[in-house]
Amino acid sequence: MRADLGPLQQDMGSVGDRLVRRRPERARQQRARRGCASALAATLASPYFEEITSAALGRPTLCVVIDTEADFDWTGPFSRHDHSLRSIASQHLAQELFAPYGIRPTYLVDYLVAADAEGSLVLHRAFESGHCELGAQMHPWTNPPFEEALGERNSYPCNLPQNLQCAKLEALLGTIRRNFGIEPRVYKAGRYGFGDSSAVLLEEFGFDVDTSVVPFTSFEHYHGPDFHGVPARPFWFGHNRAVLELPVTQNFAGLLGEHLGDRLYPWLDSSIGRRLRLPAIFARGRLLDRLMLSPEGMSLDELKLLARTLVRRGERLFTFSFHSPSLAPGNTPYVRTQADLQDLLTRIRRFLEYFFGELGGQSMTCRQLHGFFRERRTGS
């Protein structure tokens, strides 16, 4: 069926080339002058930058990353206090689904989780038993020192002055060392607030892996970074040493997805496009659909479609991610009720059956992937 669509896809691509134009250089320069919105412009030009092909992995490889955080009110104002940690006790629900496949998720803990004796003990036991890896995640509004004003702009770490980011990282890592007895080597910026200043700090603090990039996505509307133009594949970056970026697995499916997705989707997802419901219209028409490999907000069919599409394109690395509070009802928009939770767990279980069954997949951790790609980088 793919071969039958070839000429049509070429014709549509030709039409799309006439309708869609890349943003001019002047616009990119203007974005770069706006700070965090420039995202990783300097990082992508760093001496150690190198995009990685995942073909060497051979089989489709799943890496599970869990944003492990307090139970925030996603609809309320940012607050420094009175956050529950009850959902940490529910992490075993997903862990039991991972066990049959030998999956060792990476829990990226924020300051509140790391500082909580009970919460850190639950995760430390899982780590000591070899069932998971641990890393760090920074949410500025709950991570001391508190020198910035509360608000949406300052909820993105990359918007903070570099010296304040540095101080918050020192506090976070010190707490993780004290309560977990480890030196974390995997990082995620809270709310995906990652930029050039953050990348420099990761080098200095000895991190090996970052997981903050969300391909084909801009958070500029919320005062966050713009990741358009950042590779959707893993890549090395660094000015003084190489750090591995494992982006969120997000990509385009549909007839126009492979060749025009990154150029056409920003137009569909503009304020006018959303008002006209263009993303939904193109998705229903199987022309273009931006999908993320997460059980939150994605159906089982969408997860399968994304994995199947990327395997067909030759990709072999998949990052499966979600937020720890989704494993208890009432904490995130994705799981409001007990029925929602059962749906989420069923979606995870059935996707794993598909990935490790029909796709013949395997699993690796963030640290294992770092070692795998580093060995090949050094050898080459």
C-alpha positions in Angstrom: 0.0 0.0 0.0 2.9 2.3 0.7 4.2 1.9 -2.8 0.8 2.8 -4.3 0.9 6.1 -2.4 4.3 7.1 -3.7 3.3 9.2 -6.8 0.5 10.8 -4.8 2.8 11.6 -1.9 5.3 13.2 -4.4 2.5 15.3 -5.9 1.3 16.4 -2.5 4.9 17.2 -1.5 5.3 19.4 -4.6 2.2 21.3 -3.7 3.3 21.6 -0.2 6.7 23.0 -1.3 4.9 25.8 -3.1 2.6 26.6 -0.2 5.0 26.3 2.7 8.2 28.3 3.0 10.9 28.0 5.6 11.1 30.8 8.1 13.5 33.5 6.8 16.9 33.9 8.4 15.8 37.3 9.8 13.0 35.6 11.8 15.4 33.0 13.2 17.8 35.8 14.3 14.9 37.7 16.0 14.0 34.5 17.9 17.6 34.1 19.0 17.6 37.6 20.5 14.6 36.8 22.7 16.5 34.6 25.0 14.9 31.3 25.9 12.8 31.2 22.7 16.1 30.6 20.8 16.2 27.3 22.5 19.5 25.6 21.5 20.9 27.7 18.7 24.4 27.9 20.3 24.2 24.3 21.5 23.6 23.1 18.0 26.7 24.9 16.8 28.8 23.6 19.7 32.1 21.7 18.8 30.7 18.4 20.1 27.4 18.6 18.2 26.6 15.4 16.2 23.3 13.9 15.2 23.1 10.2 15.8 21.5 7.5 13.7 19.8 4.8 15.8 20.2 2.1 13.2 23.1 0.6 15.1 20.7 -0.5 17.8 19.4 -3.1 15.3 16.0 -3.8 17.0 13.5 -1.1 18.0 14.6 0.0 21.5 12.4 1.5 24.2 13.7 3.8 26.8 11.2 4.7 29.6 11.5 8.1 31.3 9.2 9.1 34.1 8.9 12.7 35.2 8.8 12.1 39.0 7.3 15.0 40.7 5.0 16.3 43.4 1.2 16.3 42.8 0.8 19.8 41.4 -2.5 21.4 40.5 -1.9 21.8 36.8 -4.8 24.3 36.5 -3.9 26.5 39.5 -1.3 29.2 40.1 2.3 28.3 40.8 2.9 27.7 44.5 6.0 26.8 46.5 4.1 25.0 49.3 1.5 22.4 50.2 2.2 19.9 47.4 1.2 16.3 48.1 3.5 13.4 47.3 1.0 10.6 47.6 1.3 9.5 44.0 4.9 8.2 44.6 3.4 5.2 46.4 1.5 4.3 43.2 4.6 4.0 41.0 4.5 0.2 41.5 1.5 0.0 39.2 3.6 0.8 36.1 6.7 -0.9 37.5 4.7 -4.2 37.5 3.9 -3.7 33.8 7.6 -3.1 33.0 9.0 -6.1 34.8 8.0 -8.8 32.3 10.0 -7.0 29.6 13.0 -6.2 31.7 12.3 -2.5 31.5 14.2 -0.3 34.0 12.6 3.1 33.8 14.6 6.3 34.7 12.8 8.3 37.4 13.8 11.9 37.1 13.1 13.3 40.6 12.3 16.9 41.4 13.4 18.7 44.6 10.2 17.9 46.6 10.4 14.2 45.8 14.2 14.1 46.6 13.7 16.0 49.9 10.8 13.8 51.1 12.1 11.0 53.4 9.2 8.6 52.5 9.1 9.3 48.8 12.9 9.1 48.4 12.9 5.8 50.3 10.3 4.2 48.0 12.4 5.1 44.9 15.7 4.3 46.6 14.6 0.7 47.3 13.6 0.3 43.7 17.0 1.6 42.6 18.9 -0.6 45.1 17.1 -3.7 43.9 18.1 -2.9 40.3 14.6 -2.1 39.0 15.2 1.5 37.9 17.6 4.3 37.4 17.5 7.7 39.0 18.1 11.2 37.6 17.2 14.8 38.3 14.4 17.2 37.2 14.2 20.9 38.1 11.0 22.7 38.8 12.2 26.2 39.7 9.1 27.2 41.7 9.7 24.5 44.3 13.4 24.2 44.0 15.4 26.6 46.3 16.9 29.1 46.4 13.8 31.2 45.8 15.1 34.5 44.3 12.7 34.7 41.3 9.1 35.9 41.2 6.5 33.2 40.9 4.9 33.0 37.5 4.7 31.2 34.2 7.8 32.7 32.6 10.0 31.8 35.6 8.6 28.2 35.7 10.9 27.5 32.7 14.5 27.0 34.0 16.0 28.4 30.9 14.4 31.8 31.6 16.2 32.2 34.9 19.6 33.9 35.1 22.4 31.3 34.7 23.7 31.9 38.2 20.3 31.2 39.7 19.9 28.1 37.6 23.3 27.0 38.9 22.3 27.6 42.5 19.1 25.6 42.1 20.9 22.8 40.5 23.4 22.7 43.4 20.5 22.5 45.9 18.8 19.7 43.9 21.9 17.6 43.4 22.9 18.1 47.0 19.5 16.8 48.2 19.7 13.8 45.8 23.2 12.9 47.0 22.1 13.1 50.6 18.9 11.1 50.4 19.7 8.7 47.5 23.5 8.4 47.8 24.0 8.8 44.1 25.4 11.3 41.7 22.6 11.8 39.1 23.8 11.7 35.5 20.4 12.1 33.6 18.5 15.4 33.6 15.2 16.9 32.5 14.3 20.6 32.7 10.9 21.0 34.3 8.2 22.0 31.8 10.9 21.2 29.1 12.4 24.6 29.9 15.8 23.8 28.3 18.0 26.3 26.6 21.6 27.2 25.8 22.4 28.3 29.3 21.0 25.1 30.7 23.1 23.0 28.3 26.3 24.7 29.5 25.4 23.9 33.1 24.8 20.3 32.4 28.4 20.0 31.1 29.7 21.7 34.2 27.7 19.6 36.6 28.8 16.3 35.0 25.6 15.1 33.5 25.8 12.6 30.7 22.3 12.7 29.3 19.5 15.3 28.9 15.9 14.4 28.1 14.3 17.9 27.8 13.9 18.5 24.0 10.4 18.1 22.6 10.8 18.1 18.8 8.6 20.1 16.4 7.2 22.1 19.4 7.2 25.7 20.5 6.3 26.8 24.0 6.8 30.5 23.0 3.1 31.2 23.6 3.7 30.3 27.3 7.0 32.2 27.5 9.0 28.9 27.0 11.5 27.6 24.4 11.0 27.0 20.8 12.4 23.6 19.7 11.6 23.9 16.0 14.8 23.1 14.1 16.2 20.9 16.9 16.8 17.3 15.7 14.1 14.7 16.6 16.9 12.1 16.7 19.4 11.7 19.5 22.4 14.0 19.3 25.6 14.9 21.1 26.2 18.5 22.2 28.8 20.3 24.2 31.5 22.9 24.2 34.1 21.1 26.4 32.8 17.5 26.4 30.0 15.5 24.8 26.5 15.2 26.4 23.8 13.0 24.9 20.4 14.4 24.1 17.6 11.9 24.1 14.6 13.9 22.8 11.0 13.1 23.6 9.8 10.8 20.9 7.4 13.0 19.0 7.0 13.0 15.3 4.6 13.2 12.4 2.4 10.5 10.9 0.3 10.7 7.8 0.7 11.1 4.1 2.6 14.4 4.4 4.4 13.6 7.7 7.8 12.5 6.6 8.7 15.2 4.1 6.5 18.2 5.1 5.5 17.7 8.7 8.1 20.0 10.3 7.3 22.8 7.8 3.6 22.5 7.5 2.6 21.8 11.1 3.6 25.3 12.5 1.0 26.8 10.1 -1.7 24.3 11.1 -0.9 24.9 14.8 -1.0 28.7 14.5 -3.7 30.7 16.3 -5.6 30.9 13.0 -5.1 27.2 12.2 -6.3 26.1 15.6 -9.3 28.4 15.3 -10.1 26.6 12.0 -9.4 23.2 13.6 -6.8 22.5 10.9 -4.7 20.1 13.0 -7.8 17.9 13.7 -8.9 18.1 10.1 -5.5 17.0 8.7 -5.3 14.3 11.3 -8.7 12.8 10.5 -7.8 13.0 6.8 -4.6 11.0 7.6 -2.6 13.8 6.0 -0.6 15.0 9.0 -0.7 14.2 12.7 1.8 15.1 15.3 2.0 12.3 17.9 4.0 11.8 21.1 5.0 8.4 22.5 3.2 8.8 25.8 0.2 7.2 27.3 -1.0 10.6 28.4 -3.3 12.1 25.9 -2.6 9.5 23.2 -4.7 6.5 22.3 -3.4 3.0 21.9 -3.9 3.3 18.1 -1.9 6.5 18.0 1.0 5.0 20.0 1.1 2.0 17.6 0.9 4.3 14.5 3.8 6.4 15.7 6.0 3.5 16.5 5.1 1.7 13.3 5.7 4.8 11.2 9.1 5.5 12.7 10.2 1.9 12.4 9.3 2.0 8.7 11.4 5.1 8.3 14.4 3.4 9.9 14.3 4.8 13.4 15.2 2.4 16.2 15.1 4.5 19.4 11.9 5.3 21.2 11.5 7.3 24.4 8.3 6.4 26.2 7.5 9.1 28.8 4.8 10.2 31.3 4.4 12.0 34.6 4.4 10.1 37.9 1.3 11.8 39.3 -0.8 10.3 36.5 -0.6 7.0 38.4 -3.0 8.3 41.0 -6.4 9.9 40.1 -7.0 13.6 40.3 -3.5 14.9 39.8 -3.1 15.5 36.1 -5.6 16.3 33.3 -5.0 12.8 31.8 -6.2 10.8 34.9 -9.1 12.4 36.7 -10.9 9.2 37.9 -10.1 5.6 38.8 -11.5 4.6 35.4 -9.1 6.9 33.7 -6.2 5.3 35.6 -7.3 1.8 34.5 -7.5 3.1 30.9 -3.9 4.5 31.2 -2.5 1.2 32.7 -4.3 -0.8 30.0 -2.9 1.5 27.3 0.7 1.0 28.7 0.3 -2.8 28.9 -1.1 -3.2 25.4 1.5 -0.9 23.9 4.3 -2.9 25.5 2.7 -6.1 24.2 2.8 -4.5 20.7 6.3 -3.1 20.9 8.0 -6.2 22.3 5.7 -8.6 20.4 4.9 -7.4 16.9 7.8 -5.0 16.6 10.3 -7.3 18.2 11.6 -4.6 20.6 14.1 -4.5 23.3 14.7 -2.1 26.2 17.6 0.1 27.4 18.0 2.8 30.0 19.2 6.3 29.4 22.6 5.4 30.9 22.9 2.3 28.8 22.1 4.2 25.7 24.8 6.8 26.6 27.4 4.0 26.9 26.2 2.4 23.7 26.5 5.5 21.6 29.6 6.7 23.3 31.4 3.5 22.4 30.5 3.9 18.8 31.4 7.6 18.8 34.8 6.9 20.3 35.4 4.0 17.9 34.6 6.0 14.9 
